[in-house]
């Protein structure tokens, strides 16, 4: 049944916007994780290559700029707030402002399309931690459903892929390989959720839309110790294997990411691009959906689902619609994490 809401919250990962932000940001990201300091400093160098600026915050600003009039045109006249998990504007500060503004119940759009602990349940924990910090006056905040197979995600992703294929010489397009990438996870984490199944479903839906029968799903941005199994194959290893199979052109699609943040612009545009150059492989990287108008419209449609009595719940493929509220055992992660 529809409920009454008085605000919208854009909830995202966050990123630094200057060099002095990088180490404090990474300390937030890695808090409670057993990541050696040397690894944190190594990742910091990735940010310093771009003057300490991650594109994610600017893309979220663009998303907000597009979303507010999209909502207004549909008669959804609710204030829109923005909070991040790891950098300013921090979620707790945003929830505090919402409480001061008299917000009682809000809907949260999380910038993550797929089920996983870090992409779904952890955001629910973030919300409850921020509410506890603000106190009893904090508003109730309900997360919108996952959307890996929503046409508002699949259609603009396919459009970006088509644009990328057009950068390959016409004579070579039919033989070019389509390679989707997503953030690698510990295997134990992926086993506790539908992450891989949803990724493969989204990849198939996009591939069908662009008319490509051969595609691969690979992973990137692994950060765990070598002793811990993570999802494979790694994108760079896979590119080498494709070249060994005499593939000459590849379109890489970061389907697991919604914005051009550091794990896209460094891991793909620097590391993977260097590998491709070394082995003589023509690599074209597809853009992410970002503030694509159809994606913005999708956010509005997800909000309308929760506001209307008989909503149209759009999806593609056979996996159906994700639930509005995650089951109690959804996306759990059993490894003990310090609080």
HUTALIN-V261902 format. One record per residue. RES is the residue in three letters. PHI is phi in radians with two decimals (NA if undefined). D_LAST is the distance of its C-alpha to the last C-alpha in whole Angstrom. Layout:
# HUTALIN-V261902
res={RES	RES}
phi={PHI	PHI}
d_last={D_LAST	D_LAST}
This chain:
# HUTALIN-V261902
res={UNK	UNK	UNK	UNK	UNK	UNK	UNK	UNK	UNK	UNK	UNK	UNK	UNK	UNK	UNK	UNK	UNK	UNK	UNK	UNK	UNK	UNK	UNK	UNK	UNK	UNK	UNK	UNK	UNK	UNK	UNK	UNK	UNK	UNK	UNK	UNK	UNK	UNK	UNK	UNK	UNK	UNK	UNK	UNK	UNK	UNK	UNK	UNK	UNK	UNK	UNK	UNK	UNK	UNK	UNK	UNK	UNK	UNK	UNK	UNK	UNK	UNK	UNK	UNK	UNK	UNK	UNK	UNK	UNK	UNK	UNK	UNK	UNK	UNK	UNK	UNK	UNK	UNK	UNK	UNK	UNK	UNK	UNK	UNK	UNK	UNK	UNK	UNK	UNK	UNK	UNK	UNK	UNK	UNK	UNK	UNK	UNK	UNK	UNK	UNK	UNK	UNK	UNK	UNK	UNK	UNK	UNK	UNK	UNK	UNK	UNK	UNK	UNK	UNK	UNK	UNK	UNK	UNK	UNK	UNK	UNK	UNK	UNK	UNK	UNK	UNK	UNK	UNK	UNK	UNK	UNK	UNK	UNK	UNK	UNK	UNK	UNK	UNK	UNK	UNK	UNK	UNK	UNK	UNK	UNK	UNK	UNK	UNK	UNK	UNK	UNK	UNK	UNK	UNK	UNK	UNK	UNK	UNK	UNK	UNK	UNK	UNK	UNK	UNK	UNK	UNK	UNK	UNK	UNK	UNK	UNK	UNK	UNK	UNK	UNK	UNK	UNK	UNK	UNK	UNK	UNK	UNK	UNK	UNK	UNK	UNK	UNK	UNK	UNK	UNK	UNK	UNK	UNK	UNK	UNK	UNK	UNK	UNK	UNK	UNK	UNK	UNK	UNK	UNK	UNK	UNK	UNK	UNK	UNK	UNK	UNK	UNK	UNK	UNK	UNK	UNK	UNK	UNK	UNK	UNK	UNK	UNK	UNK	UNK	UNK	UNK	UNK	UNK	UNK	UNK	UNK	UNK	UNK	UNK	UNK	UNK	UNK	UNK	UNK	UNK	UNK	UNK	UNK	UNK	UNK	UNK	UNK	UNK	UNK	UNK	UNK	UNK	UNK	UNK	UNK	UNK	UNK	UNK	UNK	UNK	UNK	UNK	UNK	UNK	UNK	UNK	UNK	UNK	UNK	UNK	UNK	UNK	UNK	UNK	UNK	UNK	UNK	UNK	UNK	UNK	UNK	UNK	UNK	UNK	UNK	UNK	UNK	UNK	UNK	UNK	UNK	UNK	UNK	UNK	UNK	UNK	UNK	UNK	UNK	UNK	UNK	UNK	UNK	UNK	UNK	UNK	UNK	UNK	UNK	UNK	UNK	UNK	UNK	UNK	UNK	UNK	UNK	UNK	UNK	UNK	UNK	UNK	UNK	UNK	UNK	UNK	UNK	UNK	UNK	UNK	UNK	UNK	UNK	UNK	UNK	UNK	UNK	UNK	UNK}
phi={NA	-1.15	-2.20	-1.61	-2.24	-2.20	-2.93	-2.09	-2.13	-1.59	-2.05	-2.44	-1.40	1.56	-2.86	-1.25	-2.25	-2.86	-1.07	-1.16	-1.41	-1.08	-1.16	-1.05	-1.07	-1.13	-1.10	-1.13	-1.07	-1.67	-1.02	1.50	-1.85	-1.52	-1.92	-1.05	-1.05	-1.06	-1.20	-1.07	-1.18	-1.13	-1.16	-1.00	-1.08	-1.06	-1.20	-1.13	-1.05	-1.99	1.04	1.36	-1.86	-1.60	-1.28	-1.13	-1.14	-1.14	-1.20	-1.18	-1.10	-1.13	-1.12	-1.11	-1.04	-1.45	-1.26	-1.04	-1.19	-1.06	-1.17	-1.07	-1.08	-1.70	1.38	-1.70	-1.73	-2.03	-1.14	-2.03	-1.94	-2.43	-2.47	-2.05	-1.27	-2.11	-2.71	-1.11	-1.30	-1.24	-1.01	-1.06	-1.13	-1.17	-1.12	-1.10	-1.13	-1.06	-1.10	-1.12	-1.46	1.49	-1.23	-1.85	-2.55	-2.26	-1.83	-1.93	-1.70	-1.72	-1.40	-2.63	-1.55	-2.09	-1.26	-3.08	-1.07	-1.26	-1.70	-2.40	-1.05	-1.08	-1.18	-1.10	-1.14	-1.01	-1.06	-1.19	-1.16	-1.16	-1.12	-1.13	-1.17	-1.32	1.87	-1.11	-1.42	-1.12	-1.26	-1.23	-2.29	-1.97	-1.39	-1.23	-1.20	-1.20	-2.49	-1.05	-2.00	-1.29	-1.00	-1.24	-1.76	-1.17	-1.10	-1.20	-1.10	-1.09	-1.09	-1.09	-1.13	-1.03	-1.08	-1.18	-1.06	-1.18	-1.44	-1.60	-0.90	-0.98	-1.22	-1.86	-1.11	-1.10	-1.75	-1.22	-1.71	-1.70	-2.17	-1.59	-2.17	-2.56	-1.14	-1.18	-2.27	-0.98	-1.00	-1.09	-1.23	-1.17	-1.18	-1.67	-2.69	-1.68	-0.92	-1.17	-1.07	-1.19	-1.06	-1.11	-1.12	-1.13	-1.06	-1.09	-1.12	-1.20	-1.04	-1.07	-1.19	-1.66	1.29	-2.04	-1.57	-1.85	-2.63	-2.31	-1.96	-2.27	-2.28	-2.54	1.16	-1.04	-2.30	-1.51	-1.17	-1.02	-1.28	-1.73	-1.18	-2.13	-1.07	-2.35	-1.46	-1.27	-1.03	-1.20	-1.07	-1.17	-1.07	-1.09	-1.14	-1.10	-1.18	-1.08	-1.53	1.24	-1.28	-1.93	-2.37	-2.40	-1.85	-1.74	-2.10	-1.34	-1.15	-1.41	-2.20	-1.78	-2.34	-1.45	-1.56	-1.08	-1.28	-1.66	-1.29	-1.64	-1.13	-1.74	-1.35	-1.89	-1.14	-1.12	-1.12	-1.14	-1.05	-1.05	-1.14	-1.09	-1.73	1.30	-1.92	-1.42	-1.93	-2.05	-1.73	-1.23	-1.26	-1.39	-1.16	0.91	-1.52	-1.01	-0.95	-1.20	-1.20	-1.08	-1.09	-1.07	-1.03	-1.07	-1.13	-1.13	-1.17	-1.07	-0.95	-1.56	-1.72	-1.75	-1.26	-2.21	-1.30	-1.60	-1.80	-1.38	-2.84	-2.13	1.41	-1.85	-1.42	1.39	-1.65	-1.16	-1.20	-1.10	-2.16	-1.13	-1.04	-1.04	-1.75	-1.35	0.99	-1.24	-2.52	-1.47	-1.06	-1.21	-2.14	-1.03	-1.59}
d_last={35	35	33	33	31	31	29	28	24	24	21	20	18	20	22	23	27	28	27	26	23	22	20	18	17	17	14	12	13	12	9	7	10	13	15	18	19	22	21	19	23	25	23	24	27	27	27	29	32	32	31	28	28	26	29	26	26	30	30	28	30	33	31	31	35	36	34	35	39	38	37	40	42	41	41	37	37	34	32	29	26	24	20	18	15	15	18	20	21	18	17	16	19	21	20	21	24	25	25	27	29	30	28	27	27	26	26	23	25	22	23	23	26	24	22	19	15	15	18	18	15	12	15	15	11	12	15	13	10	13	16	14	14	18	18	21	23	21	23	22	21	23	22	25	26	26	29	30	33	34	38	36	34	36	39	38	36	40	42	40	40	44	44	43	45	48	47	48	52	54	55	52	50	51	50	47	43	41	37	34	31	27	24	23	20	20	22	20	18	22	23	21	22	25	25	27	30	29	30	33	34	34	35	38	39	39	41	43	44	45	47	45	45	44	40	37	33	32	28	27	24	23	20	19	21	24	24	22	24	23	26	29	32	31	33	34	35	37	39	40	41	43	45	46	47	49	47	48	46	42	41	37	35	31	31	27	27	28	28	29	26	26	25	29	31	30	29	32	34	34	33	35	38	38	39	41	43	43	44	47	45	45	42	41	38	38	36	33	34	32	34	37	39	38	35	35	37	35	32	34	35	32	32	35	34	32	35	38	39	41	39	40	37	37	37	38	39	38	35	35	33	29	28	27	24	22	23	20	20	20	18	16	14	14	12	9	6	4	0}
